[in-house]
Amino acid sequence: MAPRFAYFGAPNTGFLCRKVLRSLSGPVFGVVWVNHRADPETGEAKRSKGVEFWLMRDDMIARWDASFNAWTVNRGE
């Protein structure tokens, strides 16, 4: 994950991630998220949206399932 986060944290990306808790049932968390950023090399606006489910055990993440889509923003979007 370190290379991915280094890319998002590069100068001029304007990286913003918004996560919202959508489900909490015992040891399982479910969140939805939306990212906004600019490609550090081209300056193109990028977006991504996804879901995550975490299964907690002994105050640690025992399982992490996620799915997401990413796209380049068209002008006017």
N, CA, C, O and CB atoms as a CASP TS submission, in Angstrom:
PFRMAT TS
TARGET T0000
AUTHOR 0000-0000-0000
METHOD Language model
MODEL 1
PARENT N/A
ATOM      1  N   MET     1       0.817  -1.193   0.000  1.00  0.00           N
ATOM      2  CA  MET     1       0.000   0.000   0.000  1.00  0.00           C
ATOM      3  C   MET     1       0.866   1.265   0.000  1.00  0.00           C
ATOM      4  O   MET     1       0.402   2.319  -0.433  1.00  0.00           O
ATOM      5  CB  MET     1      -0.932  -0.006   1.204  1.00  0.00           C
ATOM      6  N   ALA     2       2.090   1.184   0.467  1.00  0.00           N
ATOM      7  CA  ALA     2       2.931   2.377   0.569  1.00  0.00           C
ATOM      8  C   ALA     2       3.108   3.099  -0.771  1.00  0.00           C
ATOM      9  O   ALA     2       2.986   4.323  -0.802  1.00  0.00           O
ATOM     10  CB  ALA     2       4.288   1.998   1.120  1.00  0.00           C
ATOM     11  N   PRO     3       3.390   2.397  -1.886  1.00  0.00           N
ATOM     12  CA  PRO     3       3.522   3.113  -3.163  1.00  0.00           C
ATOM     13  C   PRO     3       2.228   3.821  -3.571  1.00  0.00           C
ATOM     14  O   PRO     3       2.270   4.922  -4.120  1.00  0.00           O
ATOM     15  CB  PRO     3       3.939   2.142  -4.261  1.00  0.00           C
ATOM     16  N   ARG     4       1.090   3.198  -3.307  1.00  0.00           N
ATOM     17  CA  ARG     4      -0.192   3.819  -3.655  1.00  0.00           C
ATOM     18  C   ARG     4      -0.400   5.105  -2.854  1.00  0.00           C
ATOM     19  O   ARG     4      -0.784   6.131  -3.415  1.00  0.00           O
ATOM     20  CB  ARG     4      -1.359   2.835  -3.399  1.00  0.00           C
ATOM     21  N   PHE     5      -0.149   5.050  -1.552  1.00  0.00           N
ATOM     22  CA  PHE     5      -0.347   6.237  -0.736  1.00  0.00           C
ATOM     23  C   PHE     5       0.686   7.314  -1.053  1.00  0.00           C
ATOM     24  O   PHE     5       0.374   8.502  -0.963  1.00  0.00           O
ATOM     25  CB  PHE     5      -0.285   5.874   0.738  1.00  0.00           C
ATOM     26  N   ALA     6       1.901   6.932  -1.421  1.00  0.00           N
ATOM     27  CA  ALA     6       2.907   7.921  -1.827  1.00  0.00           C
ATOM     28  C   ALA     6       2.440   8.643  -3.085  1.00  0.00           C
ATOM     29  O   ALA     6       2.625   9.854  -3.209  1.00  0.00           O
ATOM     30  CB  ALA     6       4.286   7.245  -2.069  1.00  0.00           C
ATOM     31  N   TYR     7       1.838   7.916  -4.013  1.00  0.00           N
ATOM     32  CA  TYR     7       1.325   8.512  -5.250  1.00  0.00           C
ATOM     33  C   TYR     7       0.210   9.505  -4.937  1.00  0.00           C
ATOM     34  O   TYR     7       0.200  10.613  -5.474  1.00  0.00           O
ATOM     35  CB  TYR     7       0.811   7.417  -6.212  1.00  0.00           C
ATOM     36  N   PHE     8      -0.728   9.119  -4.073  1.00  0.00           N
ATOM     37  CA  PHE     8      -1.831  10.011  -3.710  1.00  0.00           C
ATOM     38  C   PHE     8      -1.338  11.229  -2.938  1.00  0.00           C
ATOM     39  O   PHE     8      -1.928  12.305  -3.029  1.00  0.00           O
ATOM     40  CB  PHE     8      -2.867   9.259  -2.883  1.00  0.00           C
ATOM     41  N   GLY     9      -0.266  11.061  -2.185  1.00  0.00           N
ATOM     42  CA  GLY     9       0.254  12.150  -1.377  1.00  0.00           C
ATOM     43  C   GLY     9       1.258  13.026  -2.104  1.00  0.00           C
ATOM     44  O   GLY     9       1.821  13.945  -1.509  1.00  0.00           O
ATOM     45  N   ALA    10       1.491  12.755  -3.388  1.00  0.00           N
ATOM     46  CA  ALA    10       2.441  13.561  -4.152  1.00  0.00           C
ATOM     47  C   ALA    10       1.967  15.011  -4.219  1.00  0.00           C
ATOM     48  O   ALA    10       0.766  15.271  -4.140  1.00  0.00           O
ATOM     49  CB  ALA    10       2.623  12.987  -5.574  1.00  0.00           C
ATOM     50  N   PRO    11       2.909  15.971  -4.365  1.00  0.00           N
ATOM     51  CA  PRO    11       2.507  17.384  -4.464  1.00  0.00           C
ATOM     52  C   PRO    11       1.520  17.609  -5.611  1.00  0.00           C
ATOM     53  O   PRO    11       1.591  16.946  -6.646  1.00  0.00           O
ATOM     54  CB  PRO    11       3.746  18.277  -4.660  1.00  0.00           C
ATOM     55  N   ASN    12       0.619  18.534  -5.416  1.00  0.00           N
ATOM     56  CA  ASN    12      -0.363  18.972  -6.422  1.00  0.00           C
ATOM     57  C   ASN    12      -1.458  17.954  -6.749  1.00  0.00           C
ATOM     58  O   ASN    12      -2.152  18.113  -7.753  1.00  0.00           O
ATOM     59  CB  ASN    12       0.352  19.317  -7.678  1.00  0.00           C
ATOM     60  N   THR    13      -1.631  16.912  -5.928  1.00  0.00           N
ATOM     61  CA  THR    13      -2.719  15.969  -6.197  1.00  0.00           C
ATOM     62  C   THR    13      -4.034  16.453  -5.597  1.00  0.00           C
ATOM     63  O   THR    13      -5.104  16.114  -6.103  1.00  0.00           O
ATOM     64  CB  THR    13      -2.372  14.586  -5.646  1.00  0.00           C
ATOM     65  N   GLY    14      -3.968  17.246  -4.519  1.00  0.00           N
ATOM     66  CA  GLY    14      -5.190  17.706  -3.861  1.00  0.00           C
ATOM     67  C   GLY    14      -6.036  16.544  -3.381  1.00  0.00           C
ATOM     68  O   GLY    14      -7.263  16.631  -3.399  1.00  0.00           O
ATOM     69  N   PHE    15      -5.410  15.461  -2.952  1.00  0.00           N
ATOM     70  CA  PHE    15      -6.124  14.240  -2.563  1.00  0.00           C
ATOM     71  C   PHE    15      -7.092  14.505  -1.413  1.00  0.00           C
ATOM     72  O   PHE    15      -6.726  15.089  -0.393  1.00  0.00           O
ATOM     73  CB  PHE    15      -5.127  13.145  -2.166  1.00  0.00           C
ATOM     74  N   LEU    16      -8.333  14.061  -1.601  1.00  0.00           N
ATOM     75  CA  LEU    16      -9.366  14.181  -0.573  1.00  0.00           C
ATOM     76  C   LEU    16     -10.148  12.873  -0.549  1.00  0.00           C
ATOM     77  O   LEU    16     -10.629  12.414  -1.585  1.00  0.00           O
ATOM     78  CB  LEU    16     -10.315  15.409  -0.843  1.00  0.00           C
ATOM     79  N   CYS    17     -10.272  12.282   0.619  1.00  0.00           N
ATOM     80  CA  CYS    17     -11.037  11.039   0.784  1.00  0.00           C
ATOM     81  C   CYS    17     -12.122  11.284   1.828  1.00  0.00           C
ATOM     82  O   CYS    17     -11.846  11.744   2.936  1.00  0.00           O
ATOM     83  CB  CYS    17     -10.105   9.838   1.208  1.00  0.00           C
ATOM     84  N   ARG    18     -13.360  10.969   1.453  1.00  0.00           N
ATOM     85  CA  ARG    18     -14.481  11.074   2.386  1.00  0.00           C
ATOM     86  C   ARG    18     -15.047   9.674   2.624  1.00  0.00           C
ATOM     87  O   ARG    18     -15.494   9.011   1.687  1.00  0.00           O
ATOM     88  CB  ARG    18     -15.587  12.042   1.837  1.00  0.00           C
ATOM     89  N   LYS    19     -15.024   9.232   3.875  1.00  0.00           N
ATOM     90  CA  LYS    19     -15.581   7.928   4.233  1.00  0.00           C
ATOM     91  C   LYS    19     -16.790   8.128   5.129  1.00  0.00           C
ATOM     92  O   LYS    19     -16.809   9.010   5.988  1.00  0.00           O
ATOM     93  CB  LYS    19     -14.520   7.039   4.934  1.00  0.00           C
ATOM     94  N   VAL    20     -17.808   7.285   4.911  1.00  0.00           N
ATOM     95  CA  VAL    20     -19.021   7.340   5.714  1.00  0.00           C
ATOM     96  C   VAL    20     -19.330   5.933   6.219  1.00  0.00           C
ATOM     97  O   VAL    20     -19.419   4.987   5.436  1.00  0.00           O
ATOM     98  CB  VAL    20     -20.219   7.920   4.892  1.00  0.00           C
ATOM     99  N   LEU    21     -19.491   5.806   7.522  1.00  0.00           N
ATOM    100  CA  LEU    21     -19.878   4.532   8.116  1.00  0.00           C
ATOM    101  C   LEU    21     -21.321   4.234   7.721  1.00  0.00           C
ATOM    102  O   LEU    21     -22.219   5.033   7.986  1.00  0.00           O
ATOM    103  CB  LEU    21     -19.715   4.558   9.672  1.00  0.00           C
ATOM    104  N   ARG    22     -21.540   3.097   7.095  1.00  0.00           N
ATOM    105  CA  ARG    22     -22.883   2.729   6.634  1.00  0.00           C
ATOM    106  C   ARG    22     -23.436   1.519   7.377  1.00  0.00           C
ATOM    107  O   ARG    22     -24.643   1.279   7.356  1.00  0.00           O
ATOM    108  CB  ARG    22     -22.864   2.443   5.143  1.00  0.00           C
ATOM    109  N   SER    23     -22.571   0.760   8.031  1.00  0.00           N
ATOM    110  CA  SER    23     -23.040  -0.448   8.704  1.00  0.00           C
ATOM    111  C   SER    23     -22.115  -0.760   9.874  1.00  0.00           C
ATOM    112  O   SER    23     -20.895  -0.643   9.762  1.00  0.00           O
ATOM    113  CB  SER    23     -23.106  -1.648   7.718  1.00  0.00           C
ATOM    114  N   LEU    24     -22.706  -1.155  10.988  1.00  0.00           N
ATOM    115  CA  LEU    24     -21.947  -1.603  12.143  1.00  0.00           C
ATOM    116  C   LEU    24     -22.765  -2.702  12.792  1.00  0.00           C
ATOM    117  O   LEU    24     -23.827  -2.442  13.358  1.00  0.00           O
ATOM    118  CB  LEU    24     -21.645  -0.425  13.148  1.00  0.00           C
ATOM    119  N   SER    25     -22.278  -3.918  12.712  1.00  0.00           N
ATOM    120  CA  SER    25     -22.988  -5.058  13.266  1.00  0.00           C
ATOM    121  C   SER    25     -21.975  -5.954  13.974  1.00  0.00           C
ATOM    122  O   SER    25     -21.244  -6.711  13.335  1.00  0.00           O
ATOM    123  CB  SER    25     -23.758  -5.841  12.156  1.00  0.00           C
ATOM    124  N   GLY    26     -21.945  -5.858  15.286  1.00  0.00           N
ATOM    125  CA  GLY    26     -20.966  -6.622  16.043  1.00  0.00           C
ATOM    126  C   GLY    26     -19.563  -6.242  15.617  1.00  0.00           C
ATOM    127  O   GLY    26     -19.208  -5.064  15.662  1.00  0.00           O
ATOM    128  N   PRO    27     -18.747  -7.218  15.199  1.00  0.00           N
ATOM    129  CA  PRO    27     -17.366  -6.920  14.828  1.00  0.00           C
ATOM    130  C   PRO    27     -17.184  -6.508  13.366  1.00  0.00           C
ATOM    131  O   PRO    27     -16.049  -6.433  12.894  1.00  0.00           O
ATOM    132  CB  PRO    27     -16.517  -8.110  15.107  1.00  0.00           C
ATOM    133  N   VAL    28     -18.275  -6.239  12.637  1.00  0.00           N
ATOM    134  CA  VAL    28     -18.171  -5.905  11.208  1.00  0.00           C
ATOM    135  C   VAL    28     -18.537  -4.436  10.967  1.00  0.00           C
ATOM    136  O   VAL    28     -19.609  -3.976  11.359  1.00  0.00           O
ATOM    137  CB  VAL    28     -19.092  -6.829  10.366  1.00  0.00           C
ATOM    138  N   PHE    29     -17.620  -3.715  10.315  1.00  0.00           N
ATOM    139  CA  PHE    29     -17.837  -2.334   9.893  1.00  0.00           C
ATOM    140  C   PHE    29     -18.025  -2.324   8.385  1.00  0.00           C
ATOM    141  O   PHE    29     -17.363  -3.082   7.676  1.00  0.00           O
ATOM    142  CB  PHE    29     -16.647  -1.410  10.319  1.00  0.00           C
ATOM    143  N   GLY    30     -18.905  -1.489   7.893  1.00  0.00           N
ATOM    144  CA  GLY    30     -19.049  -1.281   6.456  1.00  0.00           C
ATOM    145  C   GLY    30     -19.017   0.210   6.161  1.00  0.00           C
ATOM    146  O   GLY    30     -19.752   0.977   6.783  1.00  0.00           O
ATOM    147  N   VAL    31     -18.174   0.631   5.221  1.00  0.00           N
ATOM    148  CA  VAL    31     -18.075   2.046   4.862  1.00  0.00           C
ATOM    149  C   VAL    31     -18.174   2.218   3.354  1.00  0.00           C
ATOM    150  O   VAL    31     -17.862   1.304   2.591  1.00  0.00           O
ATOM    151  CB  VAL    31     -16.758   2.649   5.383  1.00  0.00           C
ATOM    152  N   VAL    32     -18.611   3.401   2.933  1.00  0.00           N
ATOM    153  CA  VAL    32     -18.530   3.813   1.535  1.00  0.00           C
ATOM    154  C   VAL    32     -17.587   5.005   1.502  1.00  0.00           C
ATOM    155  O   VAL    32     -17.492   5.750   2.477  1.00  0.00           O
ATOM    156  CB  VAL    32     -19.958   4.169   0.928  1.00  0.00           C
ATOM    157  N   TRP    33     -16.892   5.189   0.390  1.00  0.00           N
ATOM    158  CA  TRP    33     -15.967   6.309   0.290  1.00  0.00           C
ATOM    159  C   TRP    33     -15.913   6.851  -1.129  1.00  0.00           C
ATOM    160  O   TRP    33     -16.225   6.156  -2.096  1.00  0.00           O
ATOM    161  CB  TRP    33     -14.575   5.891   0.744  1.00  0.00           C
ATOM    162  N   VAL    34     -15.506   8.117  -1.226  1.00  0.00           N
ATOM    163  CA  VAL    34     -15.300   8.810  -2.499  1.00  0.00           C
ATOM    164  C   VAL    34     -13.980   9.553  -2.402  1.00  0.00           C
ATOM    165  O   VAL    34     -13.730  10.247  -1.417  1.00  0.00           O
ATOM    166  CB  VAL    34     -16.487   9.792  -2.830  1.00  0.00           C
ATOM    167  N   ASN    35     -13.134   9.415  -3.412  1.00  0.00           N
ATOM    168  CA  ASN    35     -11.863  10.129  -3.481  1.00  0.00           C
ATOM    169  C   ASN    35     -11.900  11.139  -4.621  1.00  0.00           C
ATOM    170  O   ASN    35     -12.484  10.881  -5.673  1.00  0.00           O
ATOM    171  CB  ASN    35     -10.687   9.144  -3.668  1.00  0.00           C
ATOM    172  N   HIS    36     -11.277  12.282  -4.402  1.00  0.00           N
ATOM    173  CA  HIS    36     -11.071  13.300  -5.423  1.00  0.00           C
ATOM    174  C   HIS    36      -9.572  13.582  -5.438  1.00  0.00           C
ATOM    175  O   HIS    36      -8.958  13.730  -4.381  1.00  0.00           O
ATOM    176  CB  HIS    36     -11.924  14.615  -5.140  1.00  0.00           C
ATOM    177  N   ARG    37      -8.981  13.658  -6.628  1.00  0.00           N
ATOM    178  CA  ARG    37      -7.556  13.968  -6.723  1.00  0.00           C
ATOM    179  C   ARG    37      -7.224  14.389  -8.142  1.00  0.00           C
ATOM    180  O   ARG    37      -8.051  14.275  -9.047  1.00  0.00           O
ATOM    181  CB  ARG    37      -6.692  12.757  -6.299  1.00  0.00           C
ATOM    182  N   ALA    38      -6.010  14.875  -8.325  1.00  0.00           N
ATOM    183  CA  ALA    38      -5.493  15.180  -9.654  1.00  0.00           C
ATOM    184  C   ALA    38      -4.293  14.270  -9.901  1.00  0.00           C
ATOM    185  O   ALA    38      -3.508  14.014  -8.988  1.00  0.00           O
ATOM    186  CB  ALA    38      -5.099  16.701  -9.787  1.00  0.00           C
ATOM    187  N   ASP    39      -4.152  13.788 -11.116  1.00  0.00           N
ATOM    188  CA  ASP    39      -2.982  12.985 -11.476  1.00  0.00           C
ATOM    189  C   ASP    39      -1.755  13.886 -11.367  1.00  0.00           C
ATOM    190  O   ASP    39      -1.722  14.939 -12.003  1.00  0.00           O
ATOM    191  CB  ASP    39      -3.119  12.372 -12.928  1.00  0.00           C
ATOM    192  N   PRO    40      -0.735  13.503 -10.574  1.00  0.00           N
ATOM    193  CA  PRO    40       0.417  14.393 -10.372  1.00  0.00           C
ATOM    194  C   PRO    40       1.243  14.616 -11.639  1.00  0.00           C
ATOM    195  O   PRO    40       1.978  15.600 -11.728  1.00  0.00           O
ATOM    196  CB  PRO    40       1.308  13.831  -9.294  1.00  0.00           C
ATOM    197  N   GLU    41       1.131  13.716 -12.622  1.00  0.00           N
ATOM    198  CA  GLU    41       1.911  13.863 -13.851  1.00  0.00           C
ATOM    199  C   GLU    41       1.171  14.650 -14.926  1.00  0.00           C
ATOM    200  O   GLU    41       1.785  15.455 -15.626  1.00  0.00           O
ATOM    201  CB  GLU    41       2.284  12.503 -14.388  1.00  0.00           C
ATOM    202  N   THR    42      -0.147  14.432 -15.072  1.00  0.00           N
ATOM    203  CA  THR    42      -0.909  15.064 -16.156  1.00  0.00           C
ATOM    204  C   THR    42      -1.810  16.187 -15.683  1.00  0.00           C
ATOM    205  O   THR    42      -2.224  17.022 -16.488  1.00  0.00           O
ATOM    206  CB  THR    42      -1.739  14.038 -16.861  1.00  0.00           C
ATOM    207  N   GLY    43      -2.128  16.228 -14.382  1.00  0.00           N
ATOM    208  CA  GLY    43      -3.041  17.223 -13.847  1.00  0.00           C
ATOM    209  C   GLY    43      -4.508  16.891 -14.075  1.00  0.00           C
ATOM    210  O   GLY    43      -5.381  17.656 -13.664  1.00  0.00           O
ATOM    211  N   GLU    44      -4.803  15.744 -14.736  1.00  0.00           N
ATOM    212  CA  GLU    44      -6.195  15.360 -14.985  1.00  0.00           C
ATOM    213  C   GLU    44      -6.920  15.077 -13.671  1.00  0.00           C
ATOM    214  O   GLU    44      -6.365  14.466 -12.758  1.00  0.00           O
ATOM    215  CB  GLU    44      -6.258  14.123 -15.903  1.00  0.00           C
ATOM    216  N   ALA    45      -8.169  15.532 -13.595  1.00  0.00           N
ATOM    217  CA  ALA    45      -8.995  15.266 -12.412  1.00  0.00           C
ATOM    218  C   ALA    45      -9.416  13.800 -12.414  1.00  0.00           C
ATOM    219  O   ALA    45      -9.844  13.271 -13.440  1.00  0.00           O
ATOM    220  CB  ALA    45     -10.247  16.199 -12.378  1.00  0.00           C
ATOM    221  N   LYS    46      -9.291  13.152 -11.266  1.00  0.00           N
ATOM    222  CA  LYS    46      -9.634  11.735 -11.102  1.00  0.00           C
ATOM    223  C   LYS    46     -10.622  11.591  -9.954  1.00  0.00           C
ATOM    224  O   LYS    46     -10.618  12.379  -9.008  1.00  0.00           O
ATOM    225  CB  LYS    46      -8.361  10.873 -10.843  1.00  0.00           C
ATOM    226  N   ARG    47     -11.454  10.587 -10.054  1.00  0.00           N
ATOM    227  CA  ARG    47     -12.397  10.247  -8.976  1.00  0.00           C
ATOM    228  C   ARG    47     -12.374   8.736  -8.779  1.00  0.00           C
ATOM    229  O   ARG    47     -12.046   7.984  -9.697  1.00  0.00           O
ATOM    230  CB  ARG    47     -13.856  10.748  -9.306  1.00  0.00           C
ATOM    231  N   SER    48     -12.719   8.308  -7.589  1.00  0.00           N
ATOM    232  CA  SER    48     -12.932   6.889  -7.325  1.00  0.00           C
ATOM    233  C   SER    48     -13.961   6.771  -6.216  1.00  0.00           C
ATOM    234  O   SER    48     -14.116   7.666  -5.385  1.00  0.00           O
ATOM    235  CB  SER    48     -11.598   6.167  -6.939  1.00  0.00           C
ATOM    236  N   LYS    49     -14.661   5.642  -6.223  1.00  0.00           N
ATOM    237  CA  LYS    49     -15.734   5.398  -5.266  1.00  0.00           C
ATOM    238  C   LYS    49     -15.675   3.929  -4.893  1.00  0.00           C
ATOM    239  O   LYS    49     -15.435   3.079  -5.751  1.00  0.00           O
ATOM    240  CB  LYS    49     -17.141   5.788  -5.851  1.00  0.00           C
ATOM    241  N   GLY    50     -15.892   3.620  -3.618  1.00  0.00           N
ATOM    242  CA  GLY    50     -15.812   2.225  -3.228  1.00  0.00           C
ATOM    243  C   GLY    50     -16.520   1.909  -1.926  1.00  0.00           C
ATOM    244  O   GLY    50     -17.094   2.777  -1.268  1.00  0.00           O
ATOM    245  N   VAL    51     -16.458   0.639  -1.584  1.00  0.00           N
ATOM    246  CA  VAL    51     -17.001   0.126  -0.327  1.00  0.00           C
ATOM    247  C   VAL    51     -15.936  -0.726   0.342  1.00  0.00           C
ATOM    248  O   VAL    51     -15.096  -1.330  -0.325  1.00  0.00           O
ATOM    249  CB  VAL    51     -18.309  -0.697  -0.562  1.00  0.00           C
ATOM    250  N   GLU    52     -15.980  -0.768   1.660  1.00  0.00           N
ATOM    251  CA  GLU    52     -15.069  -1.610   2.434  1.00  0.00           C
ATOM    252  C   GLU    52     -15.855  -2.275   3.555  1.00  0.00           C
ATOM    253  O   GLU    52     -16.782  -1.692   4.116  1.00  0.00           O
ATOM    254  CB  GLU    52     -13.875  -0.780   3.006  1.00  0.00           C
ATOM    255  N   PHE    53     -15.470  -3.489   3.864  1.00  0.00           N
ATOM    256  CA  PHE    53     -16.007  -4.201   5.025  1.00  0.00           C
ATOM    257  C   PHE    53     -14.833  -4.727   5.825  1.00  0.00           C
ATOM    258  O   PHE    53     -13.953  -5.403   5.292  1.00  0.00           O
ATOM    259  CB  PHE    53     -16.969  -5.367   4.600  1.00  0.00           C
ATOM    260  N   TRP    54     -14.828  -4.413   7.095  1.00  0.00           N
ATOM    261  CA  TRP    54     -13.767  -4.859   7.994  1.00  0.00           C
ATOM    262  C   TRP    54     -14.357  -5.799   9.029  1.00  0.00           C
ATOM    263  O   TRP    54     -15.393  -5.504   9.625  1.00  0.00           O
ATOM    264  CB  TRP    54     -13.069  -3.656   8.680  1.00  0.00           C
ATOM    265  N   LEU    55     -13.704  -6.921   9.242  1.00  0.00           N
ATOM    266  CA  LEU    55     -14.044  -7.838  10.323  1.00  0.00           C
ATOM    267  C   LEU    55     -12.975  -7.670  11.396  1.00  0.00           C
ATOM    268  O   LEU    55     -11.796  -7.925  11.150  1.00  0.00           O
ATOM    269  CB  LEU    55     -14.136  -9.336   9.818  1.00  0.00           C
ATOM    270  N   MET    56     -13.387  -7.242  12.578  1.00  0.00           N
ATOM    271  CA  MET    56     -12.451  -6.985  13.670  1.00  0.00           C
ATOM    272  C   MET    56     -12.356  -8.207  14.588  1.00  0.00           C
ATOM    273  O   MET    56     -13.347  -8.887  14.853  1.00  0.00           O
ATOM    274  CB  MET    56     -12.886  -5.740  14.476  1.00  0.00           C
ATOM    275  N   ARG    57     -11.144  -8.463  15.059  1.00  0.00           N
ATOM    276  CA  ARG    57     -10.915  -9.526  16.035  1.00  0.00           C
ATOM    277  C   ARG    57      -9.774  -9.078  16.947  1.00  0.00           C
ATOM    278  O   ARG    57      -8.697  -8.732  16.462  1.00  0.00           O
ATOM    279  CB  ARG    57     -10.582 -10.898  15.329  1.00  0.00           C
ATOM    280  N   ASP    58      -9.997  -9.081  18.252  1.00  0.00           N
ATOM    281  CA  ASP    58      -8.984  -8.670  19.231  1.00  0.00           C
ATOM    282  C   ASP    58      -8.426  -7.283  18.919  1.00  0.00           C
ATOM    283  O   ASP    58      -7.213  -7.078  18.959  1.00  0.00           O
ATOM    284  CB  ASP    58      -7.846  -9.689  19.272  1.00  0.00           C
ATOM    285  N   ASP    59      -9.314  -6.326  18.606  1.00  0.00           N
ATOM    286  CA  ASP    59      -8.949  -4.932  18.311  1.00  0.00           C
ATOM    287  C   ASP    59      -8.042  -4.777  17.088  1.00  0.00           C
ATOM    288  O   ASP    59      -7.328  -3.783  16.959  1.00  0.00           O
ATOM    289  CB  ASP    59      -8.265  -4.329  19.507  1.00  0.00           C
ATOM    290  N   MET    60      -8.077  -5.761  16.199  1.00  0.00           N
ATOM    291  CA  MET    60      -7.291  -5.690  14.960  1.00  0.00           C
ATOM    292  C   MET    60      -8.181  -6.078  13.784  1.00  0.00           C
ATOM    293  O   MET    60      -9.184  -6.771  13.954  1.00  0.00           O
ATOM    294  CB  MET    60      -6.035  -6.622  15.034  1.00  0.00           C
ATOM    295  N   ILE    61      -7.805  -5.622  12.590  1.00  0.00           N
ATOM    296  CA  ILE    61      -8.542  -6.006  11.389  1.00  0.00           C
ATOM    297  C   ILE    61      -8.135  -7.431  11.022  1.00  0.00           C
ATOM    298  O   ILE    61      -6.983  -7.686  10.671  1.00  0.00           O
ATOM    299  CB  ILE    61      -8.265  -5.012  10.201  1.00  0.00           C
ATOM    300  N   ALA    62      -9.095  -8.359  11.108  1.00  0.00           N
ATOM    301  CA  ALA    62      -8.829  -9.754  10.778  1.00  0.00           C
ATOM    302  C   ALA    62      -9.086 -10.023   9.298  1.00  0.00           C
ATOM    303  O   ALA    62      -8.470 -10.909   8.706  1.00  0.00           O
ATOM    304  CB  ALA    62      -9.690 -10.679  11.641  1.00  0.00           C
ATOM    305  N   ARG    63      -9.998  -9.255   8.705  1.00  0.00           N
ATOM    306  CA  ARG    63     -10.304  -9.411   7.284  1.00  0.00           C
ATOM    307  C   ARG    63     -10.743  -8.061   6.727  1.00  0.00           C
ATOM    308  O   ARG    63     -11.476  -7.317   7.379  1.00  0.00           O
ATOM    309  CB  ARG    63     -11.410 -10.493   7.060  1.00  0.00           C
ATOM    310  N   TRP    64     -10.285  -7.753   5.508  1.00  0.00           N
ATOM    311  CA  TRP    64     -10.606  -6.474   4.875  1.00  0.00           C
ATOM    312  C   TRP    64     -11.000  -6.772   3.441  1.00  0.00           C
ATOM    313  O   TRP    64     -10.163  -7.173   2.632  1.00  0.00           O
ATOM    314  CB  TRP    64      -9.397  -5.464   4.942  1.00  0.00           C
ATOM    315  N   ASP    65     -12.268  -6.577   3.124  1.00  0.00           N
ATOM    316  CA  ASP    65     -12.773  -6.767   1.760  1.00  0.00           C
ATOM    317  C   ASP    65     -13.145  -5.402   1.202  1.00  0.00           C
ATOM    318  O   ASP    65     -13.737  -4.580   1.900  1.00  0.00           O
ATOM    319  CB  ASP    65     -14.005  -7.743   1.729  1.00  0.00           C
ATOM    320  N   ALA    66     -12.797  -5.162  -0.059  1.00  0.00           N
ATOM    321  CA  ALA    66     -13.085  -3.867  -0.668  1.00  0.00           C
ATOM    322  C   ALA    66     -13.339  -4.027  -2.157  1.00  0.00           C
ATOM    323  O   ALA    66     -12.882  -4.975  -2.796  1.00  0.00           O
ATOM    324  CB  ALA    66     -11.930  -2.885  -0.429  1.00  0.00           C
ATOM    325  N   SER    67     -14.085  -3.066  -2.685  1.00  0.00           N
ATOM    326  CA  SER    67     -14.342  -2.993  -4.115  1.00  0.00           C
ATOM    327  C   SER    67     -14.430  -1.521  -4.481  1.00  0.00           C
ATOM    328  O   SER    67     -14.980  -0.723  -3.723  1.00  0.00           O
ATOM    329  CB  SER    67     -15.652  -3.766  -4.514  1.00  0.00           C
ATOM    330  N   PHE    68     -13.875  -1.147  -5.671  1.00  0.00           N
ATOM    331  CA  PHE    68     -13.950   0.255  -6.066  1.00  0.00           C
ATOM    332  C   PHE    68     -13.874   0.409  -7.582  1.00  0.00           C
ATOM    333  O   PHE    68     -13.456  -0.498  -8.301  1.00  0.00           O
ATOM    334  CB  PHE    68     -12.831   1.052  -5.403  1.00  0.00           C
ATOM    335  N   ASN    69     -14.284   1.567  -8.034  1.00  0.00           N
ATOM    336  CA  ASN    69     -14.171   1.979  -9.431  1.00  0.00           C
ATOM    337  C   ASN    69     -13.453   3.313  -9.461  1.00  0.00           C
ATOM    338  O   ASN    69     -13.619   4.124  -8.550  1.00  0.00           O
ATOM    339  CB  ASN    69     -15.574   2.074 -10.125  1.00  0.00           C
ATOM    340  N   ALA    70     -12.651   3.556 -10.502  1.00  0.00           N
ATOM    341  CA  ALA    70     -11.939   4.821 -10.662  1.00  0.00           C
ATOM    342  C   ALA    70     -12.113   5.296 -12.096  1.00  0.00           C
ATOM    343  O   ALA    70     -12.226   4.488 -13.019  1.00  0.00           O
ATOM    344  CB  ALA    70     -10.427   4.672 -10.304  1.00  0.00           C
ATOM    345  N   TRP    71     -12.134   6.627 -12.279  1.00  0.00           N
ATOM    346  CA  TRP    71     -12.298   7.181 -13.618  1.00  0.00           C
ATOM    347  C   TRP    71     -11.684   8.572 -13.691  1.00  0.00           C
ATOM    348  O   TRP    71     -11.431   9.215 -12.672  1.00  0.00           O
ATOM    349  CB  TRP    71     -13.785   7.231 -14.007  1.00  0.00           C
ATOM    350  N   THR    72     -11.449   9.019 -14.918  1.00  0.00           N
ATOM    351  CA  THR    72     -11.009  10.384 -15.199  1.00  0.00           C
ATOM    352  C   THR    72     -12.256  11.241 -15.362  1.00  0.00           C
ATOM    353  O   THR    72     -13.208  10.841 -16.032  1.00  0.00           O
ATOM    354  CB  THR    72     -10.095  10.450 -16.484  1.00  0.00           C
ATOM    355  N   VAL    73     -12.249  12.409 -14.753  1.00  0.00           N
ATOM    356  CA  VAL    73     -13.396  13.301 -14.795  1.00  0.00           C
ATOM    357  C   VAL    73     -13.452  14.005 -16.157  1.00  0.00           C
ATOM    358  O   VAL    73     -12.460  14.570 -16.618  1.00  0.00           O
ATOM    359  CB  VAL    73     -13.326  14.336 -13.642  1.00  0.00           C
ATOM    360  N   ASN    74     -14.614  13.961 -16.781  1.00  0.00           N
ATOM    361  CA  ASN    74     -14.824  14.706 -18.016  1.00  0.00           C
ATOM    362  C   ASN    74     -15.054  16.161 -17.680  1.00  0.00           C
ATOM    363  O   ASN    74     -15.548  16.475 -16.597  1.00  0.00           O
ATOM    364  CB  ASN    74     -16.012  14.137 -18.821  1.00  0.00           C
ATOM    365  N   ARG    75     -14.712  17.038 -18.568  1.00  0.00           N
ATOM    366  CA  ARG    75     -14.959  18.470 -18.337  1.00  0.00           C
ATOM    367  C   ARG    75     -16.444  18.694 -18.091  1.00  0.00           C
ATOM    368  O   ARG    75     -17.289  18.124 -18.781  1.00  0.00           O
ATOM    369  CB  ARG    75     -14.472  19.325 -19.545  1.00  0.00           C
ATOM    370  N   GLY    76     -16.751  19.518 -17.118  1.00  0.00           N
ATOM    371  CA  GLY    76     -18.139  19.808 -16.793  1.00  0.00           C
ATOM    372  C   GLY    76     -18.750  18.846 -15.787  1.00  0.00           C
ATOM    373  O   GLY    76     -19.893  19.033 -15.369  1.00  0.00           O
ATOM    374  N   GLU    77     -18.000  17.816 -15.390  1.00  0.00           N
ATOM    375  CA  GLU    77     -18.534  16.841 -14.422  1.00  0.00           C
ATOM    376  C   GLU    77     -18.356  17.353 -13.013  1.00  0.00           C
ATOM    377  O   GLU    77     -18.740  16.678 -12.058  1.00  0.00           O
ATOM    378  CB  GLU    77     -17.844  15.471 -14.575  1.00  0.00           C
TER
END
